[in-house]
């Protein structure tokens, strides 16, 4: 399993993601007094591997903040052995998860019921094997909107931003380094078929994210770290499509044509796929299909 410790700044170290078992990036933000971890990993083995690497750097975590409640970000909570910080909704979802079982039969049943997706179920089985003694402690500190931590000459802002991927999504901003950890907040909702973005949630998210002067941006499942220009490009794309899709008379091809005219070039595959995701969200809203928060 090729996961590598990287140093992002003088205060930040992170462990690269691993796609096969859906391991997200884990990060450590270290000040002169204490260290904050970003996310708890998708298993005890995942978080323990990260902590072992930190020990070699003489770094001892004091807190861990959860960017949202999905399994790949919380299953290592107990092994982290630190004070756990979570947004109110995240804590509520974790309390619900504490009642669930994780054997093959239970996972397969939740997939059949539509409260789980096959991608997550398969990744859980690969990551944890047959031994799934999953302990999910209730977070120690719960906040509603925003929390600020002084790690000792390093200041972190933790804020609930929501979004389509998960309504409890939380970001972490390191003021001195101008580094923003967005978790999965910029990703679409993958727990419905077809996957989707919605215009309203996206515009609210973009507005909140723009308040941060971010020169470096970390997405949990991206191996590449974004600079400020790439980040602004993404925010602009999401905002432009969201505003276009709010026009009920504009169909997918018309939106693509307007966006291509705006850029003065042909759209690439990623841009066209993003338009489709917004069209999916608009169609679901028009059909008034219920969306169940999932993504265990």
C-alpha positions in Angstrom: 0.0 0.0 0.0 1.7 3.2 -1.2 0.9 6.0 1.2 3.5 8.6 1.7 4.1 11.2 4.4 4.5 14.7 2.9 5.3 18.1 4.4 3.0 20.8 3.1 4.5 23.6 5.2 6.5 24.2 8.3 3.4 23.4 10.4 1.6 20.8 8.3 2.3 17.2 7.5 -0.1 14.9 5.6 -0.5 11.3 4.5 -1.4 10.8 0.9 -4.7 9.2 -0.1 -5.2 5.6 -1.2 -8.0 5.0 -3.7 -8.4 1.3 -3.6 -9.8 1.2 -0.1 -11.0 4.9 -0.1 -8.4 6.2 2.4 -8.6 10.0 2.4 -5.8 12.4 3.2 -5.0 12.7 6.9 -3.2 15.8 8.1 -1.5 17.1 11.2 -1.3 20.8 11.9 1.3 21.5 14.6 1.9 24.7 16.6 4.3 25.4 19.5 1.8 23.9 22.1 -0.3 21.3 20.4 -1.3 19.4 17.2 -4.6 19.1 15.5 -5.4 16.2 13.2 -7.7 16.6 10.2 -9.9 13.5 10.0 -9.6 10.1 11.8 -9.2 7.8 8.8 -11.2 4.9 7.5 -9.9 2.2 9.9 -7.8 1.7 13.0 -4.9 0.6 10.7 -5.2 3.8 8.7 -5.0 6.2 11.6 -2.4 4.1 13.4 -0.1 4.2 10.4 -0.4 8.0 10.3 0.3 8.3 14.0 3.3 6.0 13.7 4.7 8.4 11.1 4.0 11.4 13.3 5.9 9.7 16.2 9.0 9.6 14.0 8.7 13.3 13.7 8.2 13.8 17.4 4.6 15.0 16.9 1.9 14.0 19.4 -1.7 14.8 18.5 -4.0 16.5 21.0 -7.2 16.9 18.9 -8.8 15.5 15.8 -11.4 17.3 13.9 -13.8 15.4 11.6 -14.6 17.1 8.2 -17.9 15.1 8.0 -19.4 11.8 9.2 -18.8 9.4 6.3 -17.2 6.1 7.2 -13.8 6.8 5.6 -13.3 9.8 7.7 -14.4 8.5 11.1 -13.7 4.7 11.5 -10.3 5.4 13.1 -11.6 7.7 15.8 -11.2 5.3 18.7 -7.6 4.4 17.7 -6.7 8.1 17.4 -6.9 8.4 21.2 -7.4 12.1 21.1 -10.1 14.7 21.9 -12.6 14.5 19.0 -14.1 17.7 17.6 -17.2 17.5 15.3 -20.0 19.6 14.0 -23.4 19.1 15.5 -24.8 17.2 12.5 -21.7 15.0 12.4 -22.2 14.0 16.0 -25.8 13.2 15.4 -24.9 11.0 12.4 -22.2 9.2 14.4 -24.7 8.5 17.2 -26.9 6.9 14.6 -24.0 4.8 13.2 -23.2 3.5 16.7 -26.3 1.4 16.4 -25.3 -0.3 13.2 -23.5 -3.5 12.5 -20.8 -3.9 9.8 -20.8 -7.6 8.8 -21.3 -8.5 5.1 -25.0 -9.3 5.7 -25.7 -5.9 7.2 -23.8 -4.0 4.6 -25.4 -5.9 1.8 -28.9 -5.3 3.3 -28.2 -1.5 3.5 -27.1 -1.5 -0.1 -30.3 -3.3 -1.1 -32.4 -0.8 0.9 -30.6 2.1 -0.7 -29.2 3.5 2.5 -25.7 2.5 1.5 -23.9 2.4 -1.9 -21.9 -0.5 -3.3 -18.8 1.6 -3.6 -18.6 2.2 0.1 -19.7 -1.3 1.0 -16.9 -2.8 -1.1 -14.3 -0.4 0.2 -15.2 -1.2 3.8 -14.8 -4.9 3.1 -11.4 -4.4 1.5 -10.1 -2.1 4.1 -11.3 -4.0 7.2 -11.3 -7.5 6.0 -13.3 -10.0 8.0 -12.4 -8.5 11.4 -14.7 -5.4 11.8 -14.7 -4.5 15.4 -15.6 -0.9 14.8 -15.9 1.4 17.8 -17.3 4.8 17.2 -17.0 7.0 20.2 -19.2 10.1 20.6 -17.2 13.3 19.8 -15.9 15.1 22.9 -16.5 18.6 21.6 -19.4 19.6 19.3 -19.8 23.0 17.7 -22.6 24.5 15.6 -21.1 27.0 13.2 -17.5 27.9 13.9 -14.6 27.0 16.2 -11.2 28.6 16.5 -8.1 26.9 17.9 -4.8 28.4 18.9 -2.2 25.6 18.6 0.6 28.0 19.6 1.5 30.5 17.0 -0.7 28.6 14.6 -4.4 29.5 14.4 -7.0 27.3 12.9 -10.6 28.2 11.9 -13.0 25.2 11.8 -16.3 26.0 10.1 -19.4 24.2 9.0 -20.0 24.9 5.3 -22.4 22.1 4.2 -22.8 21.3 0.5 -24.2 18.4 -1.6 -21.7 15.8 -0.7 -22.7 15.9 3.0 -24.7 18.5 4.8 -22.4 18.4 7.8 -19.2 19.2 5.8 -16.6 21.2 7.7 -13.5 23.0 6.5 -10.2 23.8 8.4 -8.3 26.9 7.6 -4.7 27.4 8.8 -4.3 31.2 9.0 -0.5 31.5 9.0 -0.1 29.2 6.1 -3.2 30.2 4.1 -4.0 26.5 3.8 -7.6 25.3 3.5 -8.6 21.7 4.1 -12.0 21.3 2.4 -12.6 17.6 3.1 -15.1 16.3 0.6 -17.2 19.5 0.6 -16.5 20.2 -3.1 -17.5 16.8 -4.3 -21.0 16.0 -5.6 -23.5 13.8 -3.9 -22.5 10.3 -4.8 -25.1 8.6 -2.6 -27.9 9.0 -5.1 -28.1 7.7 -8.7 -27.3 9.5 -10.8 -24.8 11.5 -8.9 -25.6 15.2 -8.6 -24.9 18.8 -7.6 -27.7 21.2 -6.7 -27.5 24.9 -7.6 -28.7 26.3 -4.3 -26.4 24.2 -2.1 -23.4 24.9 -4.4 -23.9 28.7 -4.4 -24.2 28.8 -0.6 -21.0 26.7 -0.4 -19.0 28.8 -2.8 -20.0 32.0 -1.0 -18.8 30.5 2.3 -15.5 29.2 0.8 -14.7 32.5 -0.8 -14.2 34.2 2.6 -11.0 32.3 3.0 -7.7 33.7 1.5 -6.5 30.3 0.5 -3.2 29.9 -1.4 -3.1 26.1 -0.9 -6.2 23.8 -0.9 -6.4 20.2 0.1 -9.2 17.9 -1.0 -9.4 14.7 0.9 -9.3 12.3 -2.1 -7.1 14.2 -4.4 -3.4 13.2 -4.5 -2.6 16.6 -6.1 -2.7 19.7 -3.9 -4.3 22.7 -5.5 -2.8 26.1 -5.6 -5.0 29.2 -5.2 -5.5 29.6 -9.0 -6.7 26.0 -9.5 -9.0 26.4 -6.5 -10.5 29.7 -7.8 -11.0 28.0 -11.2 -13.0 25.3 -9.6 -15.2 27.7 -7.5 -15.8 29.8 -10.6 -16.8 26.7 -12.7 -19.2 25.5 -10.0 -20.7 29.0 -9.6 -21.2 29.6 -13.3 -22.9 26.3 -13.9 -25.1 26.6 -10.8 -26.3 30.0 -12.0 -27.0 28.7 -15.5 -28.8 25.7 -14.3 -31.2 27.9 -12.3 -32.5 29.1 -15.7 -35.3 26.5 -16.2 -35.4 27.0 -20.0 -31.7 26.2 -20.4 -31.1 22.5 -21.2 -27.7 20.8 -20.9 -26.5 21.6 -24.4 -27.4 25.2 -24.1 -25.6 25.5 -20.8 -22.5 23.9 -22.4 -22.7 26.3 -25.3 -22.9 29.4 -23.0 -20.0 28.1 -20.9 -17.9 27.4 -23.9 -18.6 30.9 -25.2 -17.6 32.3 -21.8 -14.3 30.5 -21.9 -13.7 31.1 -25.6 -12.9 27.4 -26.2 -14.4 23.9 -26.3 -15.2 22.4 -22.9 -13.2 19.6 -21.6 -14.7 16.3 -20.3 -14.5 17.4 -16.7 -16.5 20.5 -17.4 -19.1 18.6 -19.4 -19.4 16.0 -16.6 -19.9 18.8 -14.1 -22.8 20.3 -16.1 -24.4 16.8 -16.2 -24.2 16.5 -12.4 -26.0 19.8 -12.1 -28.7 18.7 -14.6 -29.2 15.6 -12.5 -29.8 17.7 -9.4 -32.2 19.9 -11.2 -34.2 17.0 -12.6 -34.4 15.3 -9.2 -35.7 18.6 -7.7 -38.2 19.0 -10.5 -39.4 15.5 -9.9 -39.4 16.1 -6.2 -37.5 12.9 -5.5 -36.4 12.6 -1.9 -32.7 12.5 -1.2 -31.6 10.5 1.8 -28.4 11.5 3.5 -26.2 8.5 3.3 -22.6 7.6 2.6 -21.7 5.5 5.6 
